[in-house]
Each structure stands twice: as structure tokens, then as C-alpha cells.
Amino acid sequence: MSSEKIFKVLVVGPPYCGKTSIVNFLSFNLFSEEYKTTLGVDFVEFRPRDCLAHKFPDDVAASRIQLWDVGGQEVYRGIVRYYYEGAHCCFVVCDISHPNSFQKAIQWKRDIDEGRTFPGSSSLLPSILFFNKTDLPHDLTDDDLAKIARDGNFTHWFKGSVKTMKETGETGLYDAVTTLIRETISLSIKTEKEAEEAEKSDGEDSFVDFIKSHDKDKEKGCCK
């Protein structure tokens, strides 16, 4: 039996921040300068174990990741909420060279936090913030980025450039995926364990109720 876990990952953020480039790079190890607007939602599957450009840790490599590339235009906001159903985690992207994209990325996270919880749980979806396009001019320090992430209620943030990572050897994107999937695996295991304990507890309660009911019936019989 395969131990492969399947996770639905929402890739969200404002327009022009590189969401589709990230999805294509992870899935096909390709980067294109040509920009194409995502109309609604696109779907691509990514198996970390098949990635030739980077060796993922065994626990992450054993997963199958469904990347849902969500269009960033406001006109699609109402439509794409339908695709949040069943999501396990969220990869939020912004453009480090355009500060106005930060708040928009944070709003995407808030929108998802308000509308979805982890399947079978009351916990929020694990999420990370990825500052893309670090190859472009910007004057933000790591402390600045950390503050932006904290203000957006992100526990983790990463930075990098999908455009140049092949040449520079940077691993920010891969590190972001690893962290996000590991958090998702951890929450999945916790949720499954809680469900098993709840089911066991319900079974024990039912058995106790049965015994009590049986004892009462015996007592009634004795009194006749």
C-alpha cells in the first residue's frame, strides 16, 4: 500500500506577482518571460520525488501536491472561493519590488482564513508568505520582511526569484514548499489521531450505555 499523501495547495496572491511561474517551475522546471493571466483557476500536479532540480526530504517527497493556481484579479474573487473547498494549505505570493502587493497578499490569506479550515479540523490552513522577484530592485531588509509576515499572521516567510534561481542556486522556493508541506503533514497526522480518539471514545461511551441499559433491564426483571 502506498504511503503517499495527497495535499491540495492553494497558490494565491495579487496579479503579476509570479504565481503561475512558481507553479510551472515546480511542476516542469521551466520559467517563461511571457506573462499569461490566470483566468479563474488552473490546476497542476507536482510530485516532489520526481523533481530533478532539488532533492526534497523523504517526508515531503512522499507527498503528491495538487497546486491550484488561483487568479489574482478581483473580478474572480467570488468565483475562486468555490475552489477553496477541501484545501489543505496555502502558498501566498507577493512581489517584493511592489510594496502595494504585500497588503493584497495578506488580504488573500485573511479571505481564506475566514472561509476555510483544515479538513476534519477547526484549525486554520497552514500558510506561508513568499516574496518573489528578489532579482528586481528593492530596499527591504529581512527584518522588514519578517515584520510584514508577522503583521499578516504568517508563521513563516521566504524570499527568492523564480526567474534566476537556476543560475543562482538559491533554494528559497524549495525551502518554502518543504516548510509548508511539513506543517501540513503534521496537522494531518494530528487531525487523524484526534478523529481516531474521538471514534474510540464514542465507541466506549456506547458500550457503557449498553451495559447500563442491560443492567437496568435485569433489575426490572428481578422486581417482577
Secondary structure by P-SEA (a helix, b strand, c coil): cccbbbbbbbbcccccccaaaaaaaaacccccccccccccbbbbbbbcccccccccccccccbbbbccccccccccccccccccccccbbbbbbbcccccaaaaaaaaaaaaaacccccccccccbbbbbbccccccccccaaaaaaaaaaacccbbbbbbccccccccccaaaaaaaaaaaaaaaaaaaaaaaaaaaaaaaaaaaaaaaaaaaaaaaaaaaac
